[in-house]
Amino acid sequence: MTGRLKDKNVIVIGGTSGMGLAQVRRFTAEGARVLIANRNGVQGAAVVKEIGEAAAFVELDVRSEEGWANVVSQAERRFDGPIHALVNNAGILVEEGIEQTSLATYRFLVDVMQVGAFLGMKAVIPSMKRAGGGSIITVSSTAGIVGYPGFFAYTATKWAVRGMTKAAALDLASSNIRVNSIHPGDTETPMIEGRGYNADYVPLKRFARPEEIASLALFLVSDESAYITGAEHIIDGGFTAQ
Protein backbone atom coordinates (compact mmCIF):
# COMPACT_ATOMS: atom_id res chain seq x y z
CA MET A 1 0.00 0.00 0.00
CA THR A 2 1.03 3.62 -0.51
CA GLY A 3 0.16 5.29 2.80
CA ARG A 4 -2.59 7.45 1.32
CA LEU A 5 -4.11 7.97 4.80
CA LYS A 6 -0.89 8.24 6.78
CA ASP A 7 -1.43 9.92 10.18
CA LYS A 8 -5.20 10.30 9.67
CA ASN A 9 -7.62 9.46 12.49
CA VAL A 10 -10.86 8.00 11.20
CA ILE A 11 -14.14 6.89 12.78
CA VAL A 12 -16.02 4.13 10.96
CA ILE A 13 -19.56 3.34 12.06
CA GLY A 14 -20.62 -0.25 11.43
CA GLY A 15 -17.05 -1.32 10.85
CA THR A 16 -17.41 -4.94 11.95
CA SER A 17 -18.96 -6.46 8.81
CA GLY A 18 -19.75 -5.82 5.17
CA MET A 19 -18.79 -2.47 3.68
CA GLY A 20 -17.67 -1.05 7.02
CA LEU A 21 -15.24 -3.88 7.69
CA ALA A 22 -13.81 -3.55 4.18
CA GLN A 23 -13.26 0.15 4.88
CA VAL A 24 -11.48 -0.52 8.17
CA ARG A 25 -9.13 -2.99 6.51
CA ARG A 26 -8.39 -0.66 3.59
CA PHE A 27 -7.98 2.48 5.69
CA THR A 28 -5.58 0.89 8.18
CA ALA A 29 -3.60 -0.69 5.33
CA GLU A 30 -3.16 2.84 3.97
CA GLY A 31 -1.82 4.20 7.25
CA ALA A 32 -4.91 5.44 9.11
CA ARG A 33 -5.83 4.84 12.72
CA VAL A 34 -9.46 3.75 12.88
CA LEU A 35 -11.97 3.77 15.69
CA ILE A 36 -14.77 1.31 14.96
CA ALA A 37 -18.13 1.99 16.57
CA ASN A 38 -21.31 -0.05 16.66
CA ARG A 39 -23.40 -2.10 19.08
CA ASN A 40 -21.67 -5.49 18.69
CA GLY A 41 -18.79 -5.65 21.13
CA VAL A 42 -17.92 -9.27 20.30
CA GLN A 43 -17.50 -8.51 16.61
CA GLY A 44 -15.67 -5.28 17.46
CA ALA A 45 -13.11 -7.11 19.60
CA ALA A 46 -12.56 -9.63 16.80
CA VAL A 47 -11.84 -6.92 14.25
CA VAL A 48 -9.43 -5.12 16.60
CA LYS A 49 -7.61 -8.41 17.17
CA GLU A 50 -7.31 -8.88 13.40
CA ILE A 51 -6.15 -5.33 12.63
CA GLY A 52 -3.92 -4.69 15.64
CA GLU A 53 -2.93 -1.40 17.24
CA ALA A 54 -4.14 0.72 14.31
CA ALA A 55 -7.75 -0.07 15.31
CA ALA A 56 -9.87 0.42 18.41
CA PHE A 57 -13.51 -0.27 19.23
CA VAL A 58 -16.21 1.59 21.19
CA GLU A 59 -19.80 0.45 21.58
CA LEU A 60 -22.30 2.95 20.19
CA ASP A 61 -26.02 3.33 19.72
CA VAL A 62 -26.04 5.83 16.85
CA ARG A 63 -29.29 7.30 18.18
CA SER A 64 -27.52 8.56 21.33
CA GLU A 65 -26.02 12.05 21.35
CA GLU A 66 -24.07 11.18 24.52
CA GLY A 67 -22.80 8.03 22.86
CA TRP A 68 -21.49 10.01 19.91
CA ALA A 69 -19.71 12.46 22.22
CA ASN A 70 -18.03 9.50 23.90
CA VAL A 71 -16.93 8.03 20.55
CA VAL A 72 -15.24 11.28 19.51
CA SER A 73 -13.62 11.69 22.92
CA GLN A 74 -12.34 8.11 22.91
CA ALA A 75 -10.96 8.46 19.38
CA GLU A 76 -9.08 11.66 20.24
CA ARG A 77 -7.68 10.11 23.41
CA ARG A 78 -6.65 6.78 21.89
CA PHE A 79 -5.11 8.32 18.79
CA ASP A 80 -3.72 11.39 20.55
CA GLY A 81 -5.17 13.90 18.12
CA PRO A 82 -8.27 15.21 16.37
CA ILE A 83 -10.51 13.38 13.92
CA HIS A 84 -9.86 13.70 10.19
CA ALA A 85 -12.69 11.57 8.78
CA LEU A 86 -16.01 9.94 9.63
CA VAL A 87 -17.81 7.26 7.64
CA ASN A 88 -21.46 6.66 8.57
CA ASN A 89 -22.38 3.10 7.52
CA ALA A 90 -25.38 2.46 9.77
CA GLY A 91 -28.12 0.73 7.81
CA ILE A 92 -31.20 -1.43 8.31
CA LEU A 93 -33.02 -2.98 5.37
CA VAL A 94 -36.78 -3.35 5.92
CA GLU A 95 -38.71 -4.73 2.97
CA GLU A 96 -42.13 -3.11 3.40
CA GLY A 97 -44.16 -0.80 1.17
CA ILE A 98 -45.99 2.23 2.48
CA GLU A 99 -49.16 0.27 3.29
CA GLN A 100 -47.27 -2.27 5.38
CA THR A 101 -44.96 0.19 7.16
CA SER A 102 -45.99 0.99 10.72
CA LEU A 103 -45.26 4.31 12.35
CA ALA A 104 -42.96 2.54 14.81
CA THR A 105 -40.92 0.97 11.99
CA TYR A 106 -40.71 4.23 10.09
CA ARG A 107 -39.53 6.15 13.14
CA PHE A 108 -37.01 3.45 14.00
CA LEU A 109 -35.37 3.62 10.57
CA VAL A 110 -35.39 7.41 10.65
CA ASP A 111 -33.76 7.37 14.10
CA VAL A 112 -31.01 4.95 13.09
CA MET A 113 -30.17 6.05 9.56
CA GLN A 114 -31.16 9.72 9.44
CA VAL A 115 -30.90 10.98 13.02
CA GLY A 116 -27.84 8.79 13.58
CA ALA A 117 -26.09 10.36 10.58
CA PHE A 118 -27.03 13.86 11.79
CA LEU A 119 -25.65 13.20 15.28
CA GLY A 120 -22.44 11.79 13.84
CA MET A 121 -21.88 14.74 11.52
CA LYS A 122 -22.50 17.21 14.33
CA ALA A 123 -20.34 15.36 16.86
CA VAL A 124 -17.16 15.37 14.76
CA ILE A 125 -17.27 19.00 13.64
CA PRO A 126 -15.36 20.56 16.58
CA SER A 127 -12.63 17.92 16.32
CA MET A 128 -12.31 18.34 12.55
CA LYS A 129 -12.06 22.09 12.97
CA ARG A 130 -9.13 21.52 15.34
CA ALA A 131 -7.58 19.32 12.65
CA GLY A 132 -7.91 22.11 10.08
CA GLY A 133 -10.54 20.26 8.10
CA GLY A 134 -11.85 16.80 7.42
CA SER A 135 -14.04 14.48 5.40
CA ILE A 136 -17.50 13.21 6.35
CA ILE A 137 -19.01 10.39 4.30
CA THR A 138 -22.50 8.98 4.64
CA VAL A 139 -23.23 5.70 2.91
CA SER A 140 -26.64 6.09 1.30
CA SER A 141 -27.84 3.80 -1.51
CA THR A 142 -29.14 3.81 -5.04
CA ALA A 143 -32.42 3.98 -3.08
CA GLY A 144 -31.36 7.56 -2.39
CA ILE A 145 -31.22 8.23 -6.14
CA VAL A 146 -34.37 6.48 -7.42
CA GLY A 147 -37.53 5.16 -5.80
CA TYR A 148 -37.49 1.56 -4.54
CA PRO A 149 -40.95 -0.03 -4.50
CA GLY A 150 -41.55 -2.11 -1.39
CA PHE A 151 -38.85 -0.37 0.69
CA PHE A 152 -40.67 2.77 1.78
CA ALA A 153 -38.93 3.73 5.05
CA TYR A 154 -35.52 2.60 3.82
CA THR A 155 -35.84 4.71 0.67
CA ALA A 156 -37.06 7.73 2.63
CA THR A 157 -34.02 7.72 4.91
CA LYS A 158 -31.57 7.19 2.05
CA TRP A 159 -32.96 10.22 0.22
CA ALA A 160 -32.84 12.20 3.47
CA VAL A 161 -29.12 11.64 4.08
CA ARG A 162 -28.42 12.68 0.49
CA GLY A 163 -30.04 16.06 1.17
CA MET A 164 -28.37 16.35 4.57
CA THR A 165 -25.03 15.80 2.86
CA LYS A 166 -25.53 18.74 0.53
CA ALA A 167 -26.74 21.09 3.27
CA ALA A 168 -23.89 20.13 5.60
CA ALA A 169 -21.34 20.51 2.81
CA LEU A 170 -22.41 24.11 2.30
CA ASP A 171 -22.51 24.84 6.03
CA LEU A 172 -19.03 23.40 6.61
CA ALA A 173 -17.13 24.44 3.47
CA SER A 174 -15.62 27.48 5.19
CA SER A 175 -14.12 25.13 7.79
CA ASN A 176 -12.55 22.93 5.08
CA ILE A 177 -14.79 20.04 6.09
CA ARG A 178 -15.98 18.13 3.05
CA VAL A 179 -19.23 16.16 3.12
CA ASN A 180 -20.15 13.55 0.51
CA SER A 181 -22.51 10.62 0.12
CA ILE A 182 -21.86 7.22 -1.43
CA HIS A 183 -24.69 5.41 -3.20
CA PRO A 184 -23.95 1.71 -3.70
CA GLY A 185 -26.19 -0.67 -5.53
CA ASP A 186 -26.73 -4.14 -4.08
CA THR A 187 -23.47 -5.28 -2.53
CA GLU A 188 -22.27 -8.70 -1.36
CA THR A 189 -22.83 -8.12 2.36
CA PRO A 190 -24.78 -9.87 5.15
CA MET A 191 -27.60 -7.35 4.60
CA ILE A 192 -28.73 -9.03 1.36
CA GLU A 193 -27.64 -12.60 2.03
CA GLY A 194 -30.52 -15.07 1.96
CA ARG A 195 -32.92 -12.69 0.21
CA GLY A 196 -32.73 -14.51 -3.11
CA TYR A 197 -31.63 -11.48 -5.10
CA ASN A 198 -29.87 -11.91 -8.43
CA ALA A 199 -27.90 -9.43 -10.49
CA ASP A 200 -29.74 -9.80 -13.80
CA TYR A 201 -31.04 -6.21 -13.52
CA VAL A 202 -27.49 -4.79 -13.23
CA PRO A 203 -25.79 -3.88 -16.54
CA LEU A 204 -22.50 -5.34 -15.28
CA LYS A 205 -24.39 -8.51 -14.26
CA ARG A 206 -22.97 -8.77 -10.78
CA PHE A 207 -23.28 -7.19 -7.37
CA ALA A 208 -20.64 -4.86 -5.95
CA ARG A 209 -17.94 -6.23 -3.68
CA PRO A 210 -17.45 -4.48 -0.33
CA GLU A 211 -13.84 -3.81 -1.27
CA GLU A 212 -14.99 -1.77 -4.27
CA ILE A 213 -17.10 0.47 -2.05
CA ALA A 214 -14.12 0.78 0.30
CA SER A 215 -11.94 1.99 -2.56
CA LEU A 216 -14.36 4.84 -3.25
CA ALA A 217 -14.53 5.70 0.46
CA LEU A 218 -10.73 5.68 0.61
CA PHE A 219 -10.57 8.23 -2.20
CA LEU A 220 -13.09 10.50 -0.46
CA VAL A 221 -11.26 10.28 2.87
CA SER A 222 -7.89 10.97 1.28
CA ASP A 223 -6.49 14.34 0.29
CA GLU A 224 -6.83 13.28 -3.35
CA SER A 225 -10.47 14.39 -3.19
CA ALA A 226 -9.73 17.78 -1.63
CA TYR A 227 -11.96 19.65 -4.11
CA ILE A 228 -14.95 17.33 -3.86
CA THR A 229 -17.81 18.16 -1.50
CA GLY A 230 -21.60 18.09 -1.48
CA ALA A 231 -21.72 15.35 -4.10
CA GLU A 232 -23.40 11.97 -4.44
CA HIS A 233 -21.07 9.24 -5.67
CA ILE A 234 -22.95 6.40 -7.38
CA ILE A 235 -21.32 2.96 -7.52
CA ASP A 236 -23.95 0.60 -8.90
CA GLY A 237 -22.70 -1.26 -11.95
CA GLY A 238 -24.76 1.01 -14.21
CA PHE A 239 -28.16 0.38 -12.58
CA THR A 240 -29.26 4.02 -12.33
CA ALA A 241 -28.04 4.75 -15.87
CA GLN A 242 -30.90 2.70 -17.32
Secondary structure, 3 states (H helix, E strand, C coil): CCCCCCCCEEEEECCCCHHHHHHHHHHHHCCCEEEEEECCHHHHHHHHHHHCCCEEEEECCCCCHHHHHHHHHHHHHHHCCCCCEEEECCCCCCCCCCCCCCHHHHHHHHHHHHHHHHHHHHHHHHHHHHHCCEEEEEECCHHHCCCCCCCHHHHHHHHHHHHHHHHHHHHHHHHCEEEEEEEECCECCCCCCCCCCCCCCCCCCCCECHHHHHHHHHHHHCHHHCCCCCCEEEECCCHHHC
